[in-house]
Amino acid sequence: MAGLVSSLPLPLAANAVERAVGSAEAKCREEGNCLQTLDLDGAVGWNWGAKDRCDSTDPRCGADGVLNDAPPAGKPVPDKQGLQITDVVSLELQIGTGSNADTQILKIGLYGENCPTLVEEMKELCSKGIVTSSDLLLGAPVRLGVGGQMTYIRPEQRVEFGVPSQKIAYAKAMRQTKAPDEFVPQARPSGMRFDACKNEKTSRLHDVAGLLSVPKGGIGFGSSSIPVKDDDAYSSCFQITASSLPDADKEERKVIGQLIDSKSMELLARLSSIPTRKALPTQSGGSPLIKTIVNDVRVDAVSDLLENKGA
């Protein structure tokens, strides 16, 4: 630990721009053990981690720690470019915890006619759950509504959602403190299913904010070049663009849907501006300082919504 202390940069200058503080960072500073707990945000600060900054739970608090006059404005709802929305996913998100928690709805339309295989996979993730093994003792499908959360932010560029730990999610679903030892997490899809997802083409380019993007291999392959354990294989399920994102096209990611209303676009602007936790000051993104979980998910066919509206 002494070597770590000596290698750390000097604390932030008094006039530097600072970023919103997270609960873990605040706790270690209060207890004076940030280095021992390896919370470098709290120990060092740099230009994004010292203590004099806006409250991260305030919607006006930007990613740079500066309190703005108003929450970020949402960009226009994406033009459908002639694509047909067949299903609507409604994500009920809880931003923050305790008395400061805020619940909002993010509505995503899916291009089921253009990307049928990938859309079906997305619907499974949001409803009954993805199952890749028939040999489970307990049955443990990966479902976004149980254990799902926003896992990564690149400020004002994209936000990412997934299930960080299937084991924790399963215990939550069973209302237990921990999953039993015989719990079996789901692996990434393989075989014919993987081939079908990999070979399906994107519906459009990542050229505006508000587009639903999945990895080229389908859901579960957000970190395909990095070995991962089955338990956290779905920590990167899908992203939503917060701006034009040509790098996503270079990565061969695929657009399979879009946000469908102005309220969702406003919420996206807020999510993409939440301060992030970083291990190094040069990082362009990180996990959100404000925990944002998926409380519930609903999937509706557009035909059913139109029928109910007519009734």
SEDOMI-903380 format. One record per residue (C-alpha): residue number from 1; residue in three letters; x negated, y, z negated. Coordinates in nm, 3 decimals. Example, Ala and Ser with C-alpha at 12.3 -4.5 7.8 and 13.67 -1.06 7.14 Angstrom:
+-----+-----+---------+---------+---------+
!   n ! res !      xx !      yy !      zz !
+-----+-----+---------+---------+---------+
!   1 ! ALA !  -1.230 !  -0.450 !  -0.780 !
!   2 ! SER !  -1.367 !  -0.106 !  -0.714 !
+-----+-----+---------+---------+---------+
// end
This chain:
+-----+-----+---------+---------+---------+
!   n ! res !      xx !      yy !      zz !
+-----+-----+---------+---------+---------+
!   1 ! MET !   0.000 !   0.000 !   0.000 !
!   2 ! ALA !  -0.293 !   0.234 !  -0.062 !
!   3 ! GLY !  -0.393 !   0.202 !   0.303 !
!   4 ! LEU !  -0.043 !   0.297 !   0.411 !
!   5 ! VAL !  -0.045 !   0.605 !   0.189 !
!   6 ! SER !  -0.375 !   0.728 !   0.327 !
!   7 ! SER !  -0.265 !   0.675 !   0.688 !
!   8 ! LEU !   0.059 !   0.871 !   0.661 !
!   9 ! PRO !   0.080 !   1.217 !   0.824 !
!  10 ! LEU !   0.102 !   1.524 !   0.605 !
!  11 ! PRO !   0.450 !   1.638 !   0.497 !
!  12 ! LEU !   0.648 !   1.879 !   0.708 !
!  13 ! ALA !   0.564 !   2.246 !   0.729 !
!  14 ! ALA !   0.815 !   2.476 !   0.562 !
!  15 ! ASN !   0.937 !   2.631 !   0.886 !
!  16 ! ALA !   0.980 !   2.307 !   1.084 !
!  17 ! VAL !   1.313 !   2.181 !   1.221 !
!  18 ! GLU !   1.453 !   1.909 !   0.999 !
!  19 ! ARG !   1.708 !   1.631 !   1.037 !
!  20 ! ALA !   2.005 !   1.517 !   0.830 !
!  21 ! VAL !   1.932 !   1.287 !   0.542 !
!  22 ! GLY !   2.070 !   0.934 !   0.505 !
!  23 ! SER !   2.184 !   0.769 !   0.182 !
!  24 ! ALA !   1.886 !   0.530 !   0.163 !
!  25 ! GLU !   1.645 !   0.818 !   0.219 !
!  26 ! ALA !   1.815 !   1.030 !  -0.048 !
!  27 ! LYS !   1.811 !   0.739 !  -0.293 !
!  28 ! CYS !   1.440 !   0.663 !  -0.254 !
!  29 ! ARG !   1.353 !   1.032 !  -0.291 !
!  30 ! GLU !   1.554 !   1.054 !  -0.610 !
!  31 ! GLU !   1.382 !   0.743 !  -0.748 !
!  32 ! GLY !   1.041 !   0.843 !  -0.609 !
!  33 ! ASN !   0.975 !   0.507 !  -0.441 !
!  34 ! CYS !   1.008 !   0.580 !  -0.067 !
!  35 ! LEU !   0.667 !   0.433 !   0.013 !
!  36 ! GLN !   0.731 !   0.121 !  -0.190 !
!  37 ! THR !   1.059 !   0.063 !  -0.007 !
!  38 ! LEU !   0.894 !   0.150 !   0.328 !
!  39 ! ASP !   1.146 !   0.426 !   0.394 !
!  40 ! LEU !   0.919 !   0.648 !   0.603 !
!  41 ! ASP !   1.199 !   0.898 !   0.664 !
!  42 ! GLY !   1.206 !   0.976 !   0.295 !
!  43 ! ALA !   0.834 !   0.945 !   0.237 !
!  44 ! VAL !   0.713 !   1.170 !   0.514 !
!  45 ! GLY !   0.978 !   1.375 !   0.687 !
!  46 ! TRP !   0.787 !   1.492 !   0.995 !
!  47 ! ASN !   0.996 !   1.724 !   1.213 !
!  48 ! TRP !   1.312 !   1.520 !   1.163 !
!  49 ! GLY !   1.312 !   1.394 !   0.809 !
!  50 ! ALA !   1.257 !   1.650 !   0.533 !
!  51 ! LYS !   1.516 !   1.758 !   0.280 !
!  52 ! ASP !   1.639 !   2.102 !   0.387 !
!  53 ! ARG !   1.897 !   2.021 !   0.654 !
!  54 ! CYS !   2.267 !   1.997 !   0.718 !
!  55 ! ASP !   2.491 !   1.730 !   0.567 !
!  56 ! SER !   2.489 !   1.434 !   0.807 !
!  57 ! THR !   2.858 !   1.363 !   0.736 !
!  58 ! ASP !   2.960 !   1.704 !   0.875 !
!  59 ! PRO !   3.071 !   1.670 !   1.242 !
!  60 ! ARG !   2.892 !   2.000 !   1.309 !
!  61 ! CYS !   2.555 !   1.858 !   1.196 !
!  62 ! GLY !   2.347 !   1.796 !   1.507 !
!  63 ! ALA !   2.081 !   1.532 !   1.571 !
!  64 ! ASP !   1.813 !   1.796 !   1.504 !
!  65 ! GLY !   1.944 !   1.867 !   1.153 !
!  66 ! VAL !   2.082 !   2.210 !   1.247 !
!  67 ! LEU !   2.440 !   2.295 !   1.150 !
!  68 ! ASN !   2.630 !   2.411 !   1.459 !
!  69 ! ASP !   2.926 !   2.651 !   1.462 !
!  70 ! ALA !   3.158 !   2.373 !   1.584 !
!  71 ! PRO !   3.150 !   1.998 !   1.659 !
!  72 ! PRO !   3.008 !   1.910 !   2.003 !
!  73 ! ALA !   3.253 !   1.951 !   2.290 !
!  74 ! GLY !   3.358 !   1.645 !   2.486 !
!  75 ! LYS !   3.269 !   1.619 !   2.853 !
!  76 ! PRO !   3.539 !   1.558 !   3.118 !
!  77 ! VAL !   3.704 !   1.217 !   3.140 !
!  78 ! PRO !   3.524 !   1.024 !   3.418 !
!  79 ! ASP !   3.689 !   1.018 !   3.758 !
!  80 ! LYS !   3.791 !   0.658 !   3.833 !
!  81 ! GLN !   3.653 !   0.679 !   4.188 !
!  82 ! GLY !   3.937 !   0.460 !   4.310 !
!  83 ! LEU !   3.864 !   0.184 !   4.057 !
!  84 ! GLN !   4.160 !   0.013 !   3.892 !
!  85 ! ILE !   4.187 !  -0.001 !   3.511 !
!  86 ! THR !   4.350 !  -0.332 !   3.420 !
!  87 ! ASP !   4.310 !  -0.337 !   3.040 !
!  88 ! VAL !   4.264 !  -0.089 !   2.757 !
!  89 ! VAL !   4.043 !  -0.158 !   2.453 !
!  90 ! SER !   4.118 !   0.056 !   2.148 !
!  91 ! LEU !   3.831 !   0.065 !   1.896 !
!  92 ! GLU !   3.923 !   0.186 !   1.549 !
!  93 ! LEU !   3.600 !   0.334 !   1.415 !
!  94 ! GLN !   3.521 !   0.432 !   1.058 !
!  95 ! ILE !   3.254 !   0.702 !   1.045 !
!  96 ! GLY !   3.089 !   0.720 !   0.704 !
!  97 ! THR !   3.187 !   0.554 !   0.377 !
!  98 ! GLY !   3.385 !   0.631 !   0.064 !
!  99 ! SER !   3.582 !   0.954 !   0.031 !
! 100 ! ASN !   3.396 !   1.111 !   0.325 !
! 101 ! ALA !   3.495 !   0.835 !   0.569 !
! 102 ! ASP !   3.674 !   0.942 !   0.885 !
! 103 ! THR !   3.877 !   0.705 !   1.106 !
! 104 ! GLN !   3.900 !   0.769 !   1.481 !
! 105 ! ILE !   4.017 !   0.577 !   1.790 !
! 106 ! LEU !   3.798 !   0.527 !   2.098 !
! 107 ! LYS !   3.994 !   0.412 !   2.406 !
! 108 ! ILE !   3.813 !   0.226 !   2.684 !
! 109 ! GLY !   3.964 !   0.122 !   3.017 !
! 110 ! LEU !   3.825 !  -0.193 !   3.184 !
! 111 ! TYR !   3.772 !  -0.244 !   3.559 !
! 112 ! GLY !   3.911 !  -0.597 !   3.564 !
! 113 ! GLU !   3.950 !  -0.622 !   3.943 !
! 114 ! ASN !   3.592 !  -0.515 !   4.015 !
! 115 ! CYS !   3.407 !  -0.701 !   3.738 !
! 116 ! PRO !   3.642 !  -0.987 !   3.637 !
! 117 ! THR !   3.381 !  -1.211 !   3.469 !
! 118 ! LEU !   3.215 !  -0.936 !   3.263 !
! 119 ! VAL !   3.550 !  -0.780 !   3.172 !
! 120 ! GLU !   3.678 !  -1.117 !   3.052 !
! 121 ! GLU !   3.366 !  -1.149 !   2.835 !
! 122 ! MET !   3.429 !  -0.801 !   2.693 !
! 123 ! LYS !   3.791 !  -0.891 !   2.616 !
! 124 ! GLU !   3.677 !  -1.207 !   2.437 !
! 125 ! LEU !   3.432 !  -1.008 !   2.227 !
! 126 ! CYS !   3.713 !  -0.773 !   2.125 !
! 127 ! SER !   3.991 !  -1.029 !   2.067 !
! 128 ! LYS !   3.949 !  -1.401 !   1.997 !
! 129 ! GLY !   3.568 !  -1.391 !   1.996 !
! 130 ! ILE !   3.283 !  -1.532 !   2.204 !
! 131 ! VAL !   3.203 !  -1.901 !   2.144 !
! 132 ! THR !   2.901 !  -2.056 !   2.318 !
! 133 ! SER !   2.877 !  -2.388 !   2.129 !
! 134 ! SER !   3.132 !  -2.665 !   2.081 !
! 135 ! ASP !   2.931 !  -2.826 !   1.800 !
! 136 ! LEU !   3.005 !  -2.575 !   1.524 !
! 137 ! LEU !   3.100 !  -2.720 !   1.188 !
! 138 ! LEU !   3.299 !  -2.412 !   1.084 !
! 139 ! GLY !   3.368 !  -2.229 !   1.406 !
! 140 ! ALA !   3.199 !  -1.890 !   1.418 !
! 141 ! PRO !   3.297 !  -1.683 !   1.721 !
! 142 ! VAL !   3.132 !  -1.343 !   1.763 !
! 143 ! ARG !   3.407 !  -1.079 !   1.738 !
! 144 ! LEU !   3.356 !  -0.703 !   1.740 !
! 145 ! GLY !   3.640 !  -0.635 !   1.496 !
! 146 ! VAL !   3.459 !  -0.830 !   1.220 !
! 147 ! GLY !   3.106 !  -0.709 !   1.151 !
! 148 ! GLY !   3.086 !  -0.484 !   1.457 !
! 149 ! GLN !   2.931 !  -0.139 !   1.433 !
! 150 ! MET !   2.744 !   0.130 !   1.622 !
! 151 ! THR !   2.387 !   0.000 !   1.615 !
! 152 ! TYR !   2.182 !   0.251 !   1.816 !
! 153 ! ILE !   2.196 !   0.611 !   1.938 !
! 154 ! ARG !   1.985 !   0.794 !   2.191 !
! 155 ! PRO !   2.107 !   1.145 !   2.108 !
! 156 ! GLU !   2.338 !   1.295 !   2.371 !
! 157 ! GLN !   2.250 !   1.013 !   2.614 !
! 158 ! ARG !   2.409 !   0.688 !   2.498 !
! 159 ! VAL !   2.553 !   0.499 !   2.203 !
! 160 ! GLU !   2.538 !   0.124 !   2.150 !
! 161 ! PHE !   2.768 !  -0.121 !   1.972 !
! 162 ! GLY !   2.717 !  -0.478 !   1.855 !
! 163 ! VAL !   2.735 !  -0.732 !   1.572 !
! 164 ! PRO !   2.400 !  -0.699 !   1.384 !
! 165 ! SER !   2.442 !  -1.021 !   1.184 !
! 166 ! GLN !   2.686 !  -1.300 !   1.261 !
! 167 ! LYS !   2.621 !  -1.451 !   0.919 !
! 168 ! ILE !   2.726 !  -1.134 !   0.738 !
! 169 ! ALA !   3.024 !  -1.093 !   0.971 !
! 170 ! TYR !   3.139 !  -1.450 !   0.906 !
! 171 ! ALA !   3.115 !  -1.404 !   0.530 !
! 172 ! LYS !   3.320 !  -1.087 !   0.563 !
! 173 ! ALA !   3.583 !  -1.268 !   0.769 !
! 174 ! MET !   3.602 !  -1.542 !   0.503 !
! 175 ! ARG !   3.611 !  -1.278 !   0.224 !
! 176 ! GLN !   3.302 !  -1.430 !   0.064 !
! 177 ! THR !   2.985 !  -1.267 !  -0.065 !
! 178 ! LYS !   2.774 !  -1.480 !   0.170 !
! 179 ! ALA !   2.822 !  -1.737 !   0.444 !
! 180 ! PRO !   2.783 !  -2.106 !   0.348 !
! 181 ! ASP !   2.452 !  -2.279 !   0.425 !
! 182 ! GLU !   2.612 !  -2.482 !   0.705 !
! 183 ! PHE !   2.706 !  -2.168 !   0.898 !
! 184 ! VAL !   2.604 !  -2.189 !   1.266 !
! 185 ! PRO !   2.559 !  -1.862 !   1.459 !
! 186 ! GLN !   2.641 !  -1.836 !   1.829 !
! 187 ! ALA !   2.355 !  -1.836 !   2.077 !
! 188 ! ARG !   2.349 !  -1.620 !   2.389 !
! 189 ! PRO !   2.556 !  -1.754 !   2.681 !
! 190 ! SER !   2.375 !  -1.989 !   2.918 !
! 191 ! GLY !   2.440 !  -2.210 !   3.218 !
! 192 ! MET !   2.727 !  -2.131 !   3.455 !
! 193 ! ARG !   2.863 !  -1.856 !   3.233 !
! 194 ! PHE !   2.531 !  -1.671 !   3.225 !
! 195 ! ASP !   2.487 !  -1.714 !   3.602 !
! 196 ! ALA !   2.834 !  -1.575 !   3.671 !
! 197 ! CYS !   2.770 !  -1.266 !   3.457 !
! 198 ! LYS !   2.423 !  -1.211 !   3.599 !
! 199 ! ASN !   2.542 !  -1.233 !   3.960 !
! 200 ! GLU !   2.839 !  -0.998 !   3.920 !
! 201 ! LYS !   2.766 !  -0.650 !   4.056 !
! 202 ! THR !   2.820 !  -0.318 !   3.885 !
! 203 ! SER !   3.134 !  -0.125 !   3.975 !
! 204 ! ARG !   2.954 !   0.211 !   3.999 !
! 205 ! LEU !   2.641 !   0.404 !   3.904 !
! 206 ! HIS !   2.573 !   0.540 !   3.553 !
! 207 ! ASP !   2.624 !   0.895 !   3.678 !
! 208 ! VAL !   2.853 !   1.059 !   3.416 !
! 209 ! ALA !   2.934 !   1.049 !   3.047 !
! 210 ! GLY !   3.197 !   0.806 !   2.923 !
! 211 ! LEU !   3.104 !   0.486 !   3.111 !
! 212 ! LEU !   3.105 !   0.140 !   2.952 !
! 213 ! SER !   2.777 !  -0.037 !   3.033 !
! 214 ! VAL !   2.667 !  -0.397 !   2.966 !
! 215 ! PRO !   2.326 !  -0.565 !   3.020 !
! 216 ! LYS !   2.257 !  -0.729 !   3.356 !
! 217 ! GLY !   2.285 !  -1.075 !   3.198 !
! 218 ! GLY !   2.612 !  -0.989 !   3.025 !
! 219 ! ILE !   2.703 !  -0.933 !   2.662 !
! 220 ! GLY !   2.432 !  -1.063 !   2.428 !
! 221 ! PHE !   2.139 !  -0.980 !   2.655 !
! 222 ! GLY !   2.069 !  -0.624 !   2.546 !
! 223 ! SER !   1.715 !  -0.722 !   2.441 !
! 224 ! SER !   1.657 !  -1.004 !   2.689 !
! 225 ! SER !   1.280 !  -0.942 !   2.705 !
! 226 ! ILE !   1.241 !  -0.967 !   2.328 !
! 227 ! PRO !   1.279 !  -1.301 !   2.144 !
! 228 ! VAL !   1.569 !  -1.279 !   1.899 !
! 229 ! LYS !   1.731 !  -1.514 !   1.652 !
! 230 ! ASP !   2.081 !  -1.636 !   1.729 !
! 231 ! ASP !   2.216 !  -1.453 !   1.424 !
! 232 ! ASP !   2.136 !  -1.110 !   1.572 !
! 233 ! ALA !   2.164 !  -1.200 !   1.942 !
! 234 ! TYR !   2.474 !  -0.981 !   1.974 !
! 235 ! SER !   2.339 !  -0.672 !   1.798 !
! 236 ! SER !   2.333 !  -0.502 !   2.139 !
! 237 ! CYS !   2.661 !  -0.587 !   2.312 !
! 238 ! PHE !   2.745 !  -0.278 !   2.515 !
! 239 ! GLN !   2.665 !   0.091 !   2.554 !
! 240 ! ILE !   2.868 !   0.400 !   2.637 !
! 241 ! THR !   2.693 !   0.673 !   2.834 !
! 242 ! ALA !   2.699 !   1.024 !   2.686 !
! 243 ! SER !   2.546 !   1.176 !   3.001 !
! 244 ! SER !   2.426 !   1.073 !   3.346 !
! 245 ! LEU !   2.187 !   0.781 !   3.284 !
! 246 ! PRO !   1.988 !   0.678 !   3.595 !
! 247 ! ASP !   1.751 !   0.471 !   3.378 !
! 248 ! ALA !   2.039 !   0.232 !   3.314 !
! 249 ! ASP !   2.069 !   0.172 !   3.689 !
! 250 ! LYS !   1.695 !   0.093 !   3.702 !
! 251 ! GLU !   1.753 !  -0.159 !   3.421 !
! 252 ! GLU !   2.026 !  -0.316 !   3.639 !
! 253 ! ARG !   2.287 !  -0.261 !   3.371 !
! 254 ! LYS !   2.648 !  -0.282 !   3.491 !
! 255 ! VAL !   2.938 !  -0.042 !   3.448 !
! 256 ! ILE !   3.259 !  -0.233 !   3.373 !
! 257 ! GLY !   3.484 !   0.042 !   3.238 !
! 258 ! GLN !   3.522 !   0.398 !   3.111 !
! 259 ! LEU !   3.675 !   0.615 !   2.840 !
! 260 ! ILE !   4.025 !   0.717 !   2.942 !
! 261 ! ASP !   4.125 !   1.030 !   2.749 !
! 262 ! SER !   3.987 !   1.362 !   2.627 !
! 263 ! LYS !   4.007 !   1.264 !   2.257 !
! 264 ! SER !   3.779 !   0.968 !   2.326 !
! 265 ! MET !   3.536 !   1.195 !   2.511 !
! 266 ! GLU !   3.531 !   1.433 !   2.213 !
! 267 ! LEU !   3.464 !   1.141 !   1.980 !
! 268 ! LEU !   3.183 !   1.020 !   2.208 !
! 269 ! ALA !   3.018 !   1.363 !   2.190 !
! 270 ! ARG !   3.032 !   1.345 !   1.811 !
! 271 ! LEU !   2.894 !   0.989 !   1.797 !
! 272 ! SER !   2.606 !   1.068 !   2.029 !
! 273 ! SER !   2.509 !   1.367 !   1.810 !
! 274 ! ILE !   2.489 !   1.175 !   1.480 !
! 275 ! PRO !   2.137 !   1.197 !   1.330 !
! 276 ! THR !   1.931 !   0.881 !   1.370 !
! 277 ! ARG !   1.685 !   0.689 !   1.153 !
! 278 ! LYS !   1.336 !   0.658 !   1.300 !
! 279 ! ALA !   1.018 !   0.474 !   1.208 !
! 280 ! LEU !   0.799 !   0.708 !   1.415 !
! 281 ! PRO !   0.843 !   1.076 !   1.498 !
! 282 ! THR !   0.797 !   1.009 !   1.871 !
! 283 ! GLN !   1.101 !   0.781 !   1.893 !
! 284 ! SER !   1.376 !   0.904 !   2.123 !
! 285 ! GLY !   1.653 !   0.726 !   1.934 !
! 286 ! GLY !   1.737 !   0.494 !   1.647 !
! 287 ! SER !   2.010 !   0.354 !   1.425 !
! 288 ! PRO !   2.267 !   0.606 !   1.297 !
! 289 ! LEU !   2.213 !   0.763 !   0.957 !
! 290 ! ILE !   2.590 !   0.765 !   0.911 !
! 291 ! LYS !   2.721 !   0.408 !   0.913 !
! 292 ! THR !   2.987 !   0.373 !   1.183 !
! 293 ! ILE !   3.174 !   0.043 !   1.176 !
! 294 ! VAL !   3.446 !  -0.112 !   1.389 !
! 295 ! ASN !   3.744 !  -0.151 !   1.159 !
! 296 ! ASP !   3.970 !  -0.310 !   1.417 !
! 297 ! VAL !   4.004 !  -0.371 !   1.791 !
! 298 ! ARG !   4.310 !  -0.398 !   2.011 !
! 299 ! VAL !   4.319 !  -0.513 !   2.374 !
! 300 ! ASP !   4.624 !  -0.435 !   2.590 !
! 301 ! ALA !   4.691 !  -0.511 !   2.955 !
! 302 ! VAL !   4.786 !  -0.192 !   3.141 !
! 303 ! SER !   5.090 !  -0.371 !   3.285 !
! 304 ! ASP !   5.216 !  -0.439 !   2.931 !
! 305 ! LEU !   5.157 !  -0.078 !   2.827 !
! 306 ! LEU !   5.353 !   0.049 !   3.129 !
! 307 ! GLU !   5.634 !  -0.197 !   3.062 !
! 308 ! ASN !   5.661 !  -0.092 !   2.697 !
! 309 ! LYS !   5.654 !   0.274 !   2.795 !
! 310 ! GLY !   5.936 !   0.219 !   3.044 !
! 311 ! ALA !   6.142 !   0.036 !   2.783 !
+-----+-----+---------+---------+---------+
// end
